[in-house]
Amino acid sequence: MSIYDLSPRFDSRASFYGKAKVMVEGNTTTLLSYNTPVARIVCGKFEKLPQWNCSKTTRRHVREFMRQHGIEE
């Protein structure tokens, strides 16, 4: 398992200040926003988890995660 900070490439923010992390474990890549799992990709299939729409900032994290993985909204 590895965990790294999600860095903005498509968002206008300079940084997410450690609030968005990506956890890779086997065939699963999970986005953590404020330490809460909010979206994941399992075997190439994207899924938003129930907490994805909690805040404006979390939605930004999800959009960035999707774009970096080539997933259309």
CHARMM internal coordinates of N, CA and C (Angstrom, degrees):
IC EDIT
DIST 1 N 1 CA 1.4540
DIST 1 CA 1 C 1.5329
ANGL 1 N 1 CA 1 C 108.14
DIST 1 C 2 N 1.3289
ANGL 1 CA 1 C 2 N 114.91
DIHE 1 N 1 CA 1 C 2 N 139.93
DIST 2 N 2 CA 1.4643
ANGL 1 C 2 N 2 CA 120.12
DIHE 1 CA 1 C 2 N 2 CA 174.21
DIST 2 CA 2 C 1.5278
ANGL 2 N 2 CA 2 C 109.11
DIHE 1 C 2 N 2 CA 2 C -134.78
DIST 2 C 3 N 1.3190
ANGL 2 CA 2 C 3 N 115.01
DIHE 2 N 2 CA 2 C 3 N 149.69
DIST 3 N 3 CA 1.4706
ANGL 2 C 3 N 3 CA 122.02
DIHE 2 CA 2 C 3 N 3 CA 179.18
DIST 3 CA 3 C 1.5227
ANGL 3 N 3 CA 3 C 107.56
DIHE 2 C 3 N 3 CA 3 C -132.09
DIST 3 C 4 N 1.3341
ANGL 3 CA 3 C 4 N 115.46
DIHE 3 N 3 CA 3 C 4 N 134.32
DIST 4 N 4 CA 1.4601
ANGL 3 C 4 N 4 CA 119.68
DIHE 3 CA 3 C 4 N 4 CA 176.73
DIST 4 CA 4 C 1.5241
ANGL 4 N 4 CA 4 C 109.55
DIHE 3 C 4 N 4 CA 4 C -142.06
DIST 4 C 5 N 1.3352
ANGL 4 CA 4 C 5 N 115.82
DIHE 4 N 4 CA 4 C 5 N 158.32
DIST 5 N 5 CA 1.4712
ANGL 4 C 5 N 5 CA 121.57
DIHE 4 CA 4 C 5 N 5 CA 178.04
DIST 5 CA 5 C 1.5263
ANGL 5 N 5 CA 5 C 109.64
DIHE 4 C 5 N 5 CA 5 C -71.44
DIST 5 C 6 N 1.3126
ANGL 5 CA 5 C 6 N 116.51
DIHE 5 N 5 CA 5 C 6 N 138.65
DIST 6 N 6 CA 1.4546
ANGL 5 C 6 N 6 CA 121.91
DIHE 5 CA 5 C 6 N 6 CA 172.25
DIST 6 CA 6 C 1.5274
ANGL 6 N 6 CA 6 C 106.83
DIHE 5 C 6 N 6 CA 6 C -79.39
DIST 6 C 7 N 1.3116
ANGL 6 CA 6 C 7 N 116.65
DIHE 6 N 6 CA 6 C 7 N 119.02
DIST 7 N 7 CA 1.4610
ANGL 6 C 7 N 7 CA 121.68
DIHE 6 CA 6 C 7 N 7 CA 178.78
DIST 7 CA 7 C 1.5130
ANGL 7 N 7 CA 7 C 109.67
DIHE 6 C 7 N 7 CA 7 C -100.11
DIST 7 C 8 N 1.3349
ANGL 7 CA 7 C 8 N 118.10
DIHE 7 N 7 CA 7 C 8 N 135.28
DIST 8 N 8 CA 1.4587
ANGL 7 C 8 N 8 CA 120.22
DIHE 7 CA 7 C 8 N 8 CA -179.98
DIST 8 CA 8 C 1.5340
ANGL 8 N 8 CA 8 C 111.29
DIHE 7 C 8 N 8 CA 8 C -67.93
DIST 8 C 9 N 1.3094
ANGL 8 CA 8 C 9 N 115.83
DIHE 8 N 8 CA 8 C 9 N 125.97
DIST 9 N 9 CA 1.4665
ANGL 8 C 9 N 9 CA 121.97
DIHE 8 CA 8 C 9 N 9 CA 172.09
DIST 9 CA 9 C 1.5239
ANGL 9 N 9 CA 9 C 110.08
DIHE 8 C 9 N 9 CA 9 C -114.71
DIST 9 C 10 N 1.3244
ANGL 9 CA 9 C 10 N 116.78
DIHE 9 N 9 CA 9 C 10 N -32.07
DIST 10 N 10 CA 1.4590
ANGL 9 C 10 N 10 CA 122.48
DIHE 9 CA 9 C 10 N 10 CA -177.21
DIST 10 CA 10 C 1.5267
ANGL 10 N 10 CA 10 C 112.00
DIHE 9 C 10 N 10 CA 10 C -108.27
DIST 10 C 11 N 1.3154
ANGL 10 CA 10 C 11 N 117.80
DIHE 10 N 10 CA 10 C 11 N -18.95
DIST 11 N 11 CA 1.4612
ANGL 10 C 11 N 11 CA 123.57
DIHE 10 CA 10 C 11 N 11 CA -179.32
DIST 11 CA 11 C 1.5278
ANGL 11 N 11 CA 11 C 108.88
DIHE 10 C 11 N 11 CA 11 C -86.18
DIST 11 C 12 N 1.3253
ANGL 11 CA 11 C 12 N 116.83
DIHE 11 N 11 CA 11 C 12 N 152.39
DIST 12 N 12 CA 1.4653
ANGL 11 C 12 N 12 CA 121.25
DIHE 11 CA 11 C 12 N 12 CA -178.39
DIST 12 CA 12 C 1.5319
ANGL 12 N 12 CA 12 C 113.09
DIHE 11 C 12 N 12 CA 12 C -75.57
DIST 12 C 13 N 1.3224
ANGL 12 CA 12 C 13 N 117.25
DIHE 12 N 12 CA 12 C 13 N -12.04
DIST 13 N 13 CA 1.4618
ANGL 12 C 13 N 13 CA 120.51
DIHE 12 CA 12 C 13 N 13 CA 179.23
DIST 13 CA 13 C 1.5293
ANGL 13 N 13 CA 13 C 110.44
DIHE 12 C 13 N 13 CA 13 C -67.37
DIST 13 C 14 N 1.3159
ANGL 13 CA 13 C 14 N 115.78
DIHE 13 N 13 CA 13 C 14 N 147.51
DIST 14 N 14 CA 1.4667
ANGL 13 C 14 N 14 CA 120.05
DIHE 13 CA 13 C 14 N 14 CA 175.99
DIST 14 CA 14 C 1.5252
ANGL 14 N 14 CA 14 C 110.58
DIHE 13 C 14 N 14 CA 14 C -76.69
DIST 14 C 15 N 1.3466
ANGL 14 CA 14 C 15 N 116.47
DIHE 14 N 14 CA 14 C 15 N -29.14
DIST 15 N 15 CA 1.4532
ANGL 14 C 15 N 15 CA 121.69
DIHE 14 CA 14 C 15 N 15 CA -177.67
DIST 15 CA 15 C 1.5239
ANGL 15 N 15 CA 15 C 108.96
DIHE 14 C 15 N 15 CA 15 C -159.80
DIST 15 C 16 N 1.3254
ANGL 15 CA 15 C 16 N 115.60
DIHE 15 N 15 CA 15 C 16 N 157.48
DIST 16 N 16 CA 1.4623
ANGL 15 C 16 N 16 CA 120.44
DIHE 15 CA 15 C 16 N 16 CA 171.11
DIST 16 CA 16 C 1.5343
ANGL 16 N 16 CA 16 C 110.12
DIHE 15 C 16 N 16 CA 16 C -98.91
DIST 16 C 17 N 1.3289
ANGL 16 CA 16 C 17 N 116.82
DIHE 16 N 16 CA 16 C 17 N 6.27
DIST 17 N 17 CA 1.4645
ANGL 16 C 17 N 17 CA 124.18
DIHE 16 CA 16 C 17 N 17 CA 173.23
DIST 17 CA 17 C 1.5281
ANGL 17 N 17 CA 17 C 113.60
DIHE 16 C 17 N 17 CA 17 C 53.59
DIST 17 C 18 N 1.3233
ANGL 17 CA 17 C 18 N 116.00
DIHE 17 N 17 CA 17 C 18 N 38.96
DIST 18 N 18 CA 1.4591
ANGL 17 C 18 N 18 CA 120.84
DIHE 17 CA 17 C 18 N 18 CA 176.34
DIST 18 CA 18 C 1.5156
ANGL 18 N 18 CA 18 C 114.90
DIHE 17 C 18 N 18 CA 18 C 75.02
DIST 18 C 19 N 1.3270
ANGL 18 CA 18 C 19 N 117.55
DIHE 18 N 18 CA 18 C 19 N 7.11
DIST 19 N 19 CA 1.4687
ANGL 18 C 19 N 19 CA 120.95
DIHE 18 CA 18 C 19 N 19 CA -178.55
DIST 19 CA 19 C 1.5269
ANGL 19 N 19 CA 19 C 112.51
DIHE 18 C 19 N 19 CA 19 C -84.42
DIST 19 C 20 N 1.3532
ANGL 19 CA 19 C 20 N 117.50
DIHE 19 N 19 CA 19 C 20 N -16.32
DIST 20 N 20 CA 1.4643
ANGL 19 C 20 N 20 CA 122.00
DIHE 19 CA 19 C 20 N 20 CA 178.40
DIST 20 CA 20 C 1.5216
ANGL 20 N 20 CA 20 C 108.26
DIHE 19 C 20 N 20 CA 20 C -120.84
DIST 20 C 21 N 1.3210
ANGL 20 CA 20 C 21 N 116.13
DIHE 20 N 20 CA 20 C 21 N 124.30
DIST 21 N 21 CA 1.4550
ANGL 20 C 21 N 21 CA 121.31
DIHE 20 CA 20 C 21 N 21 CA -179.66
DIST 21 CA 21 C 1.5241
ANGL 21 N 21 CA 21 C 108.98
DIHE 20 C 21 N 21 CA 21 C -129.40
DIST 21 C 22 N 1.3258
ANGL 21 CA 21 C 22 N 114.70
DIHE 21 N 21 CA 21 C 22 N 153.36
DIST 22 N 22 CA 1.4552
ANGL 21 C 22 N 22 CA 121.44
DIHE 21 CA 21 C 22 N 22 CA 177.41
DIST 22 CA 22 C 1.5203
ANGL 22 N 22 CA 22 C 107.59
DIHE 21 C 22 N 22 CA 22 C -117.77
DIST 22 C 23 N 1.3329
ANGL 22 CA 22 C 23 N 115.51
DIHE 22 N 22 CA 22 C 23 N 128.33
DIST 23 N 23 CA 1.4528
ANGL 22 C 23 N 23 CA 121.74
DIHE 22 CA 22 C 23 N 23 CA 179.15
DIST 23 CA 23 C 1.5322
ANGL 23 N 23 CA 23 C 108.07
DIHE 22 C 23 N 23 CA 23 C -112.24
DIST 23 C 24 N 1.3191
ANGL 23 CA 23 C 24 N 115.80
DIHE 23 N 23 CA 23 C 24 N 125.86
DIST 24 N 24 CA 1.4598
ANGL 23 C 24 N 24 CA 121.33
DIHE 23 CA 23 C 24 N 24 CA 179.46
DIST 24 CA 24 C 1.5145
ANGL 24 N 24 CA 24 C 107.74
DIHE 23 C 24 N 24 CA 24 C -113.64
DIST 24 C 25 N 1.3312
ANGL 24 CA 24 C 25 N 114.60
DIHE 24 N 24 CA 24 C 25 N 123.11
DIST 25 N 25 CA 1.4612
ANGL 24 C 25 N 25 CA 120.84
DIHE 24 CA 24 C 25 N 25 CA -179.44
DIST 25 CA 25 C 1.5267
ANGL 25 N 25 CA 25 C 108.06
DIHE 24 C 25 N 25 CA 25 C -143.38
DIST 25 C 26 N 1.3219
ANGL 25 CA 25 C 26 N 116.34
DIHE 25 N 25 CA 25 C 26 N 106.22
DIST 26 N 26 CA 1.4601
ANGL 25 C 26 N 26 CA 120.49
DIHE 25 CA 25 C 26 N 26 CA -178.13
DIST 26 CA 26 C 1.5169
ANGL 26 N 26 CA 26 C 110.75
DIHE 25 C 26 N 26 CA 26 C 63.32
DIST 26 C 27 N 1.3275
ANGL 26 CA 26 C 27 N 117.13
DIHE 26 N 26 CA 26 C 27 N -127.01
DIST 27 N 27 CA 1.4700
ANGL 26 C 27 N 27 CA 123.35
DIHE 26 CA 26 C 27 N 27 CA -179.98
DIST 27 CA 27 C 1.5224
ANGL 27 N 27 CA 27 C 112.98
DIHE 26 C 27 N 27 CA 27 C -89.86
DIST 27 C 28 N 1.3301
ANGL 27 CA 27 C 28 N 117.22
DIHE 27 N 27 CA 27 C 28 N 11.28
DIST 28 N 28 CA 1.4603
ANGL 27 C 28 N 28 CA 121.41
DIHE 27 CA 27 C 28 N 28 CA -176.09
DIST 28 CA 28 C 1.5295
ANGL 28 N 28 CA 28 C 110.66
DIHE 27 C 28 N 28 CA 28 C -117.67
DIST 28 C 29 N 1.3321
ANGL 28 CA 28 C 29 N 115.34
DIHE 28 N 28 CA 28 C 29 N 128.50
DIST 29 N 29 CA 1.4606
ANGL 28 C 29 N 29 CA 122.31
DIHE 28 CA 28 C 29 N 29 CA 174.58
DIST 29 CA 29 C 1.5240
ANGL 29 N 29 CA 29 C 106.53
DIHE 28 C 29 N 29 CA 29 C -118.11
DIST 29 C 30 N 1.3257
ANGL 29 CA 29 C 30 N 116.97
DIHE 29 N 29 CA 29 C 30 N 119.43
DIST 30 N 30 CA 1.4627
ANGL 29 C 30 N 30 CA 122.23
DIHE 29 CA 29 C 30 N 30 CA -174.05
DIST 30 CA 30 C 1.5197
ANGL 30 N 30 CA 30 C 110.31
DIHE 29 C 30 N 30 CA 30 C -117.35
DIST 30 C 31 N 1.3264
ANGL 30 CA 30 C 31 N 116.11
DIHE 30 N 30 CA 30 C 31 N 135.00
DIST 31 N 31 CA 1.4609
ANGL 30 C 31 N 31 CA 122.27
DIHE 30 CA 30 C 31 N 31 CA 173.79
DIST 31 CA 31 C 1.5155
ANGL 31 N 31 CA 31 C 108.82
DIHE 30 C 31 N 31 CA 31 C -92.33
DIST 31 C 32 N 1.3314
ANGL 31 CA 31 C 32 N 115.80
DIHE 31 N 31 CA 31 C 32 N 127.76
DIST 32 N 32 CA 1.4560
ANGL 31 C 32 N 32 CA 122.03
DIHE 31 CA 31 C 32 N 32 CA 174.93
DIST 32 CA 32 C 1.5284
ANGL 32 N 32 CA 32 C 107.82
DIHE 31 C 32 N 32 CA 32 C -110.61
DIST 32 C 33 N 1.3165
ANGL 32 CA 32 C 33 N 116.45
DIHE 32 N 32 CA 32 C 33 N 125.44
DIST 33 N 33 CA 1.4504
ANGL 32 C 33 N 33 CA 121.66
DIHE 32 CA 32 C 33 N 33 CA 175.74
DIST 33 CA 33 C 1.5184
ANGL 33 N 33 CA 33 C 106.91
DIHE 32 C 33 N 33 CA 33 C -117.30
DIST 33 C 34 N 1.3241
ANGL 33 CA 33 C 34 N 116.43
DIHE 33 N 33 CA 33 C 34 N 120.48
DIST 34 N 34 CA 1.4621
ANGL 33 C 34 N 34 CA 121.31
DIHE 33 CA 33 C 34 N 34 CA -173.83
DIST 34 CA 34 C 1.5282
ANGL 34 N 34 CA 34 C 110.72
DIHE 33 C 34 N 34 CA 34 C 53.50
DIST 34 C 35 N 1.3433
ANGL 34 CA 34 C 35 N 115.82
DIHE 34 N 34 CA 34 C 35 N 42.15
DIST 35 N 35 CA 1.4740
ANGL 34 C 35 N 35 CA 124.55
DIHE 34 CA 34 C 35 N 35 CA 178.32
DIST 35 CA 35 C 1.5258
ANGL 35 N 35 CA 35 C 114.19
DIHE 34 C 35 N 35 CA 35 C 65.73
DIST 35 C 36 N 1.3219
ANGL 35 CA 35 C 36 N 118.11
DIHE 35 N 35 CA 35 C 36 N 14.79
DIST 36 N 36 CA 1.4568
ANGL 35 C 36 N 36 CA 122.57
DIHE 35 CA 35 C 36 N 36 CA 177.98
DIST 36 CA 36 C 1.5267
ANGL 36 N 36 CA 36 C 108.85
DIHE 35 C 36 N 36 CA 36 C -112.92
DIST 36 C 37 N 1.3381
ANGL 36 CA 36 C 37 N 118.72
DIHE 36 N 36 CA 36 C 37 N 128.18
DIST 37 N 37 CA 1.4635
ANGL 36 C 37 N 37 CA 120.25
DIHE 36 CA 36 C 37 N 37 CA 176.23
DIST 37 CA 37 C 1.5311
ANGL 37 N 37 CA 37 C 110.15
DIHE 36 C 37 N 37 CA 37 C -65.10
DIST 37 C 38 N 1.3469
ANGL 37 CA 37 C 38 N 116.76
DIHE 37 N 37 CA 37 C 38 N 124.95
DIST 38 N 38 CA 1.4675
ANGL 37 C 38 N 38 CA 120.08
DIHE 37 CA 37 C 38 N 38 CA -176.22
DIST 38 CA 38 C 1.5283
ANGL 38 N 38 CA 38 C 113.15
DIHE 37 C 38 N 38 CA 38 C -123.17
DIST 38 C 39 N 1.3229
ANGL 38 CA 38 C 39 N 117.51
DIHE 38 N 38 CA 38 C 39 N -19.06
DIST 39 N 39 CA 1.4651
ANGL 38 C 39 N 39 CA 120.51
DIHE 38 CA 38 C 39 N 39 CA 178.43
DIST 39 CA 39 C 1.5186
ANGL 39 N 39 CA 39 C 107.64
DIHE 38 C 39 N 39 CA 39 C -159.17
DIST 39 C 40 N 1.3504
ANGL 39 CA 39 C 40 N 114.89
DIHE 39 N 39 CA 39 C 40 N 157.17
DIST 40 N 40 CA 1.4581
ANGL 39 C 40 N 40 CA 117.98
DIHE 39 CA 39 C 40 N 40 CA 178.00
DIST 40 CA 40 C 1.5113
ANGL 40 N 40 CA 40 C 110.64
DIHE 39 C 40 N 40 CA 40 C -155.36
DIST 40 C 41 N 1.3072
ANGL 40 CA 40 C 41 N 113.37
DIHE 40 N 40 CA 40 C 41 N 160.01
DIST 41 N 41 CA 1.4551
ANGL 40 C 41 N 41 CA 122.03
DIHE 40 CA 40 C 41 N 41 CA 174.38
DIST 41 CA 41 C 1.5173
ANGL 41 N 41 CA 41 C 106.03
DIHE 40 C 41 N 41 CA 41 C -122.70
DIST 41 C 42 N 1.3392
ANGL 41 CA 41 C 42 N 116.03
DIHE 41 N 41 CA 41 C 42 N 119.65
DIST 42 N 42 CA 1.4578
ANGL 41 C 42 N 42 CA 121.61
DIHE 41 CA 41 C 42 N 42 CA 179.82
DIST 42 CA 42 C 1.5212
ANGL 42 N 42 CA 42 C 107.78
DIHE 41 C 42 N 42 CA 42 C -119.17
DIST 42 C 43 N 1.3169
ANGL 42 CA 42 C 43 N 115.88
DIHE 42 N 42 CA 42 C 43 N 118.05
DIST 43 N 43 CA 1.4756
ANGL 42 C 43 N 43 CA 121.64
DIHE 42 CA 42 C 43 N 43 CA -179.23
DIST 43 CA 43 C 1.5286
ANGL 43 N 43 CA 43 C 111.38
DIHE 42 C 43 N 43 CA 43 C 50.64
DIST 43 C 44 N 1.3353
ANGL 43 CA 43 C 44 N 116.29
DIHE 43 N 43 CA 43 C 44 N 40.56
DIST 44 N 44 CA 1.4595
ANGL 43 C 44 N 44 CA 121.67
DIHE 43 CA 43 C 44 N 44 CA 177.47
DIST 44 CA 44 C 1.5188
ANGL 44 N 44 CA 44 C 115.76
DIHE 43 C 44 N 44 CA 44 C 85.22
DIST 44 C 45 N 1.3195
ANGL 44 CA 44 C 45 N 118.37
DIHE 44 N 44 CA 44 C 45 N -3.59
DIST 45 N 45 CA 1.4706
ANGL 44 C 45 N 45 CA 121.97
DIHE 44 CA 44 C 45 N 45 CA -179.54
DIST 45 CA 45 C 1.5340
ANGL 45 N 45 CA 45 C 109.75
DIHE 44 C 45 N 45 CA 45 C -101.32
DIST 45 C 46 N 1.3512
ANGL 45 CA 45 C 46 N 116.29
DIHE 45 N 45 CA 45 C 46 N 123.89
DIST 46 N 46 CA 1.4574
ANGL 45 C 46 N 46 CA 122.18
DIHE 45 CA 45 C 46 N 46 CA -178.12
DIST 46 CA 46 C 1.5211
ANGL 46 N 46 CA 46 C 110.67
DIHE 45 C 46 N 46 CA 46 C -85.70
DIST 46 C 47 N 1.3307
ANGL 46 CA 46 C 47 N 115.07
DIHE 46 N 46 CA 46 C 47 N 143.21
DIST 47 N 47 CA 1.4650
ANGL 46 C 47 N 47 CA 121.07
DIHE 46 CA 46 C 47 N 47 CA 179.00
DIST 47 CA 47 C 1.5228
ANGL 47 N 47 CA 47 C 109.79
DIHE 46 C 47 N 47 CA 47 C -146.18
DIST 47 C 48 N 1.3306
ANGL 47 CA 47 C 48 N 116.81
DIHE 47 N 47 CA 47 C 48 N 128.86
DIST 48 N 48 CA 1.4653
ANGL 47 C 48 N 48 CA 120.98
DIHE 47 CA 47 C 48 N 48 CA 171.42
DIST 48 CA 48 C 1.5185
ANGL 48 N 48 CA 48 C 107.18
DIHE 47 C 48 N 48 CA 48 C -86.45
DIST 48 C 49 N 1.3083
ANGL 48 CA 48 C 49 N 116.53
DIHE 48 N 48 CA 48 C 49 N 134.75
DIST 49 N 49 CA 1.4554
ANGL 48 C 49 N 49 CA 121.64
DIHE 48 CA 48 C 49 N 49 CA 178.09
DIST 49 CA 49 C 1.5256
ANGL 49 N 49 CA 49 C 109.22
DIHE 48 C 49 N 49 CA 49 C -90.58
DIST 49 C 50 N 1.3227
ANGL 49 CA 49 C 50 N 118.48
DIHE 49 N 49 CA 49 C 50 N 161.84
DIST 50 N 50 CA 1.4708
ANGL 49 C 50 N 50 CA 121.14
DIHE 49 CA 49 C 50 N 50 CA -173.45
DIST 50 CA 50 C 1.5324
ANGL 50 N 50 CA 50 C 115.29
DIHE 49 C 50 N 50 CA 50 C -52.97
DIST 50 C 51 N 1.3090
ANGL 50 CA 50 C 51 N 118.96
DIHE 50 N 50 CA 50 C 51 N -29.75
DIST 51 N 51 CA 1.4647
ANGL 50 C 51 N 51 CA 121.39
DIHE 50 CA 50 C 51 N 51 CA -175.77
DIST 51 CA 51 C 1.5279
ANGL 51 N 51 CA 51 C 113.18
DIHE 50 C 51 N 51 CA 51 C -85.83
DIST 51 C 52 N 1.3328
ANGL 51 CA 51 C 52 N 119.51
DIHE 51 N 51 CA 51 C 52 N 3.88
DIST 52 N 52 CA 1.4682
ANGL 51 C 52 N 52 CA 121.51
DIHE 51 CA 51 C 52 N 52 CA -172.62
DIST 52 CA 52 C 1.5235
ANGL 52 N 52 CA 52 C 113.25
DIHE 51 C 52 N 52 CA 52 C -62.98
DIST 52 C 53 N 1.3026
ANGL 52 CA 52 C 53 N 119.02
DIHE 52 N 52 CA 52 C 53 N -26.42
DIST 53 N 53 CA 1.4649
ANGL 52 C 53 N 53 CA 122.63
DIHE 52 CA 52 C 53 N 53 CA -172.01
DIST 53 CA 53 C 1.5317
ANGL 53 N 53 CA 53 C 112.13
DIHE 52 C 53 N 53 CA 53 C -104.13
DIST 53 C 54 N 1.3202
ANGL 53 CA 53 C 54 N 117.78
DIHE 53 N 53 CA 53 C 54 N 26.50
DIST 54 N 54 CA 1.4683
ANGL 53 C 54 N 54 CA 121.19
DIHE 53 CA 53 C 54 N 54 CA -174.64
DIST 54 CA 54 C 1.5177
ANGL 54 N 54 CA 54 C 113.92
DIHE 53 C 54 N 54 CA 54 C -72.19
DIST 54 C 55 N 1.3161
ANGL 54 CA 54 C 55 N 117.34
DIHE 54 N 54 CA 54 C 55 N -39.35
DIST 55 N 55 CA 1.4614
ANGL 54 C 55 N 55 CA 119.48
DIHE 54 CA 54 C 55 N 55 CA -177.07
DIST 55 CA 55 C 1.5191
ANGL 55 N 55 CA 55 C 109.88
DIHE 54 C 55 N 55 CA 55 C -145.37
DIST 55 C 56 N 1.3031
ANGL 55 CA 55 C 56 N 115.11
DIHE 55 N 55 CA 55 C 56 N 163.62
DIST 56 N 56 CA 1.4606
ANGL 55 C 56 N 56 CA 120.76
DIHE 55 CA 55 C 56 N 56 CA 178.27
DIST 56 CA 56 C 1.5288
ANGL 56 N 56 CA 56 C 110.46
DIHE 55 C 56 N 56 CA 56 C -60.97
DIST 56 C 57 N 1.3109
ANGL 56 CA 56 C 57 N 116.44
DIHE 56 N 56 CA 56 C 57 N -40.65
DIST 57 N 57 CA 1.4627
ANGL 56 C 57 N 57 CA 120.27
DIHE 56 CA 56 C 57 N 57 CA -179.94
DIST 57 CA 57 C 1.5213
ANGL 57 N 57 CA 57 C 111.41
DIHE 56 C 57 N 57 CA 57 C -66.16
DIST 57 C 58 N 1.3181
ANGL 57 CA 57 C 58 N 118.17
DIHE 57 N 57 CA 57 C 58 N -42.21
DIST 58 N 58 CA 1.4628
ANGL 57 C 58 N 58 CA 121.08
DIHE 57 CA 57 C 58 N 58 CA 177.90
DIST 58 CA 58 C 1.5201
ANGL 58 N 58 CA 58 C 110.22
DIHE 57 C 58 N 58 CA 58 C -61.89
DIST 58 C 59 N 1.3173
ANGL 58 CA 58 C 59 N 117.68
DIHE 58 N 58 CA 58 C 59 N -39.64
DIST 59 N 59 CA 1.4744
ANGL 58 C 59 N 59 CA 120.22
DIHE 58 CA 58 C 59 N 59 CA 177.42
DIST 59 CA 59 C 1.5256
ANGL 59 N 59 CA 59 C 110.66
DIHE 58 C 59 N 59 CA 59 C -62.74
DIST 59 C 60 N 1.3321
ANGL 59 CA 59 C 60 N 117.37
DIHE 59 N 59 CA 59 C 60 N -36.48
DIST 60 N 60 CA 1.4749
ANGL 59 C 60 N 60 CA 121.03
DIHE 59 CA 59 C 60 N 60 CA 175.68
DIST 60 CA 60 C 1.5250
ANGL 60 N 60 CA 60 C 110.22
DIHE 59 C 60 N 60 CA 60 C -62.64
DIST 60 C 61 N 1.3245
ANGL 60 CA 60 C 61 N 116.30
DIHE 60 N 60 CA 60 C 61 N -42.87
DIST 61 N 61 CA 1.4610
ANGL 60 C 61 N 61 CA 120.80
DIHE 60 CA 60 C 61 N 61 CA 178.77
DIST 61 CA 61 C 1.5320
ANGL 61 N 61 CA 61 C 110.31
DIHE 60 C 61 N 61 CA 61 C -60.71
DIST 61 C 62 N 1.3275
ANGL 61 CA 61 C 62 N 116.26
DIHE 61 N 61 CA 61 C 62 N -44.59
DIST 62 N 62 CA 1.4704
ANGL 61 C 62 N 62 CA 120.52
DIHE 61 CA 61 C 62 N 62 CA -179.41
DIST 62 CA 62 C 1.5265
ANGL 62 N 62 CA 62 C 110.41
DIHE 61 C 62 N 62 CA 62 C -63.38
DIST 62 C 63 N 1.3356
ANGL 62 CA 62 C 63 N 117.65
DIHE 62 N 62 CA 62 C 63 N -45.20
DIST 63 N 63 CA 1.4763
ANGL 62 C 63 N 63 CA 120.36
DIHE 62 CA 62 C 63 N 63 CA 178.61
DIST 63 CA 63 C 1.5235
ANGL 63 N 63 CA 63 C 111.39
DIHE 62 C 63 N 63 CA 63 C -59.06
DIST 63 C 64 N 1.3244
ANGL 63 CA 63 C 64 N 116.02
DIHE 63 N 63 CA 63 C 64 N -43.54
DIST 64 N 64 CA 1.4666
ANGL 63 C 64 N 64 CA 120.27
DIHE 63 CA 63 C 64 N 64 CA 179.40
DIST 64 CA 64 C 1.5278
ANGL 64 N 64 CA 64 C 110.79
DIHE 63 C 64 N 64 CA 64 C -63.39
DIST 64 C 65 N 1.3105
ANGL 64 CA 64 C 65 N 117.33
DIHE 64 N 64 CA 64 C 65 N -45.64
DIST 65 N 65 CA 1.4701
ANGL 64 C 65 N 65 CA 123.21
DIHE 64 CA 64 C 65 N 65 CA 178.28
DIST 65 CA 65 C 1.5282
ANGL 65 N 65 CA 65 C 110.15
DIHE 64 C 65 N 65 CA 65 C -57.72
DIST 65 C 66 N 1.3235
ANGL 65 CA 65 C 66 N 116.49
DIHE 65 N 65 CA 65 C 66 N -46.03
DIST 66 N 66 CA 1.4689
ANGL 65 C 66 N 66 CA 121.07
DIHE 65 CA 65 C 66 N 66 CA 179.66
DIST 66 CA 66 C 1.5261
ANGL 66 N 66 CA 66 C 110.88
DIHE 65 C 66 N 66 CA 66 C -61.70
DIST 66 C 67 N 1.3111
ANGL 66 CA 66 C 67 N 116.98
DIHE 66 N 66 CA 66 C 67 N -49.54
DIST 67 N 67 CA 1.4708
ANGL 66 C 67 N 67 CA 120.58
DIHE 66 CA 66 C 67 N 67 CA -177.83
DIST 67 CA 67 C 1.5177
ANGL 67 N 67 CA 67 C 111.43
DIHE 66 C 67 N 67 CA 67 C -62.06
DIST 67 C 68 N 1.3183
ANGL 67 CA 67 C 68 N 117.36
DIHE 67 N 67 CA 67 C 68 N -40.55
DIST 68 N 68 CA 1.4676
ANGL 67 C 68 N 68 CA 120.04
DIHE 67 CA 67 C 68 N 68 CA -179.74
DIST 68 CA 68 C 1.5253
ANGL 68 N 68 CA 68 C 112.08
DIHE 67 C 68 N 68 CA 68 C -66.24
DIST 68 C 69 N 1.3246
ANGL 68 CA 68 C 69 N 116.54
DIHE 68 N 68 CA 68 C 69 N -22.48
DIST 69 N 69 CA 1.4588
ANGL 68 C 69 N 69 CA 120.78
DIHE 68 CA 68 C 69 N 69 CA 179.42
DIST 69 CA 69 C 1.5333
ANGL 69 N 69 CA 69 C 112.21
DIHE 68 C 69 N 69 CA 69 C -103.92
DIST 69 C 70 N 1.3304
ANGL 69 CA 69 C 70 N 116.82
DIHE 69 N 69 CA 69 C 70 N 11.60
DIST 70 N 70 CA 1.4620
ANGL 69 C 70 N 70 CA 121.37
DIHE 69 CA 69 C 70 N 70 CA 175.43
DIST 70 CA 70 C 1.5125
ANGL 70 N 70 CA 70 C 114.78
DIHE 69 C 70 N 70 CA 70 C 70.69
DIST 70 C 71 N 1.3261
ANGL 70 CA 70 C 71 N 116.90
DIHE 70 N 70 CA 70 C 71 N 29.31
DIST 71 N 71 CA 1.4673
ANGL 70 C 71 N 71 CA 121.72
DIHE 70 CA 70 C 71 N 71 CA -178.25
DIST 71 CA 71 C 1.5139
ANGL 71 N 71 CA 71 C 109.06
DIHE 70 C 71 N 71 CA 71 C -104.02
DIST 71 C 72 N 1.3241
ANGL 71 CA 71 C 72 N 116.04
DIHE 71 N 71 CA 71 C 72 N 128.18
DIST 72 N 72 CA 1.4680
ANGL 71 C 72 N 72 CA 122.84
DIHE 71 CA 71 C 72 N 72 CA 178.89
DIST 72 CA 72 C 1.5165
ANGL 72 N 72 CA 72 C 109.64
DIHE 71 C 72 N 72 CA 72 C -78.75
DIST 72 C 73 N 1.3268
ANGL 72 CA 72 C 73 N 116.32
DIHE 72 N 72 CA 72 C 73 N 145.74
DIST 73 N 73 CA 1.4782
ANGL 72 C 73 N 73 CA 120.18
DIHE 72 CA 72 C 73 N 73 CA 176.24
DIST 73 CA 73 C 1.5040
ANGL 73 N 73 CA 73 C 111.08
DIHE 72 C 73 N 73 CA 73 C -76.25
END
COOR INIT
IC SEED 1 N 1 CA 1 C
IC BUILD
